[in-house]
Amino acid sequence: MASKKYVIAKQLGGKKVITNKGEKIGRLSDVTIDRKSGDLESMVIEADDNSKIARDLVGSDNMARVPFKAVFSVSDVIVVDETMLV
């Protein structure tokens, strides 16, 4: 049986979010969760003003939303697959 590695949510807040091509999108502010399943739906990102990708993702609340399925890796930074952001 494969072991799972869990990350405490507090440790994720404020982490830099970049694409797999190295473009900085911003910093993680919050996550959204499906109430029924408990699955993570998306990450809420404080968008970097210099990022075209982030500007394209920003909603009416001035926050970018990145679907959780786009997350490629989580370590010192959170890496997302740029192709899944379009």
Legacy VTK file of the C-alpha trace (Angstrom):
# vtk DataFile Version 3.0
C-alpha trace
ASCII
DATASET POLYDATA
POINTS 86 float
0.000 0.000 0.000
1.459 3.352 -1.061
1.851 5.920 1.669
0.397 9.386 1.233
2.147 12.542 2.292
-0.150 15.125 3.864
0.616 18.818 4.001
-0.924 20.980 6.682
-3.006 23.722 5.044
-1.381 26.428 7.191
1.966 25.553 5.600
0.574 26.258 2.123
-0.702 29.796 2.751
1.505 32.430 1.161
3.462 29.977 -1.000
4.531 31.294 -4.376
2.587 29.807 -7.309
4.409 29.419 -10.632
3.711 27.675 -13.921
5.691 24.696 -15.159
7.349 27.195 -17.551
8.560 29.336 -14.636
6.126 32.276 -14.788
5.129 33.564 -11.364
1.342 33.725 -11.020
1.172 34.987 -7.444
0.812 33.668 -3.888
-1.676 31.181 -2.470
-4.335 32.907 -0.389
-6.998 30.223 0.098
-8.503 27.045 -1.340
-12.064 26.114 -2.274
-13.457 22.723 -1.336
-16.455 20.746 -2.595
-18.781 20.545 0.416
-20.174 17.126 -0.466
-17.018 15.236 -1.424
-14.423 17.214 0.523
-12.259 17.371 -2.606
-10.142 20.440 -3.292
-11.635 22.366 -6.212
-9.359 25.350 -6.721
-6.676 27.558 -5.278
-7.379 31.249 -4.699
-4.305 33.251 -5.668
-3.268 36.814 -4.905
-2.330 37.571 -8.498
1.054 38.974 -9.493
0.422 42.238 -11.369
3.187 41.418 -13.865
1.732 38.055 -14.893
-0.421 37.943 -18.029
-1.647 34.476 -17.068
-2.709 35.706 -13.636
-4.510 38.712 -15.123
-6.478 36.353 -17.373
-7.544 34.295 -14.322
-8.586 37.206 -12.079
-12.268 37.398 -11.203
-14.441 40.243 -9.970
-12.893 39.939 -6.485
-9.391 40.653 -7.896
-8.247 37.120 -7.032
-7.116 34.484 -9.519
-8.600 31.007 -9.329
-6.541 28.011 -10.404
-8.253 24.613 -10.724
-6.708 22.123 -8.335
-6.373 19.590 -11.163
-3.704 21.921 -12.630
-1.393 21.462 -9.610
1.747 19.705 -10.771
3.908 19.850 -7.645
3.952 21.280 -4.125
7.234 21.910 -2.325
8.902 25.270 -1.630
6.641 26.622 -4.383
3.412 25.385 -5.947
3.847 24.482 -9.608
0.826 24.394 -11.918
0.512 23.061 -15.466
0.151 26.117 -17.689
-1.791 24.194 -20.336
-4.591 23.489 -17.834
-5.140 27.171 -17.058
-6.679 28.114 -20.389
LINES 1 87
86 0 1 2 3 4 5 6 7 8 9 10 11 12 13 14 15 16 17 18 19 20 21 22 23 24 25 26 27 28 29 30 31 32 33 34 35 36 37 38 39 40 41 42 43 44 45 46 47 48 49 50 51 52 53 54 55 56 57 58 59 60 61 62 63 64 65 66 67 68 69 70 71 72 73 74 75 76 77 78 79 80 81 82 83 84 85
